[in-house]
């Protein structure tokens, strides 16, 4: 039984570290918005 409790505590610790890391990444590191342009093949523009 003590090995089961140790396993549950260890697994909870690893899950908590992962959750905390994701929280810090989502909170403190915002991505910079930038414009993306992509050319389309086989598309011709009509000049009016």
C-alpha positions as CSV (number, residue, x, y, z in Angstrom):
1,X,0.0,0.0,0.0
2,X,2.8,2.6,0.7
3,X,4.1,2.1,-2.8
4,X,0.7,2.9,-4.2
5,X,0.5,6.1,-2.2
6,X,4.0,7.1,-3.3
7,X,3.0,6.4,-6.9
8,X,-0.1,8.6,-6.6
9,X,1.8,11.4,-5.0
10,X,4.6,11.2,-7.6
11,X,2.0,11.2,-10.5
12,X,0.2,14.1,-9.0
13,X,3.4,16.1,-8.7
14,X,4.3,15.5,-12.3
15,X,0.8,16.4,-13.5
16,X,0.9,19.5,-11.3
17,X,4.2,20.6,-12.8
18,X,2.9,20.2,-16.3
19,X,-0.3,22.1,-15.5
20,X,1.7,24.9,-13.8
21,X,4.1,25.1,-16.8
22,X,1.2,25.4,-19.2
23,X,-0.4,28.1,-17.0
24,X,2.8,30.1,-16.9
25,X,3.2,29.8,-20.7
26,X,-0.4,30.9,-21.3
27,X,-0.2,33.8,-18.8
28,X,3.2,35.4,-19.3
29,X,4.1,34.7,-22.9
30,X,1.6,36.2,-25.3
31,X,2.4,35.6,-29.0
32,X,3.0,38.7,-31.2
33,X,0.3,39.1,-33.8
34,X,1.7,39.4,-37.3
35,X,0.2,39.5,-40.8
36,X,0.5,36.4,-42.9
37,X,0.3,36.6,-46.7
38,X,0.1,33.5,-48.9
39,X,-0.1,33.5,-52.7
40,X,-2.7,31.4,-54.3
41,X,-1.8,29.2,-57.3
42,X,-3.9,29.4,-60.5
43,X,-5.8,32.5,-59.5
44,X,-5.8,35.5,-61.8
45,X,-7.0,38.9,-60.8
46,X,-9.3,40.9,-63.1
47,X,-8.4,44.6,-63.6
48,X,-11.6,46.7,-63.9
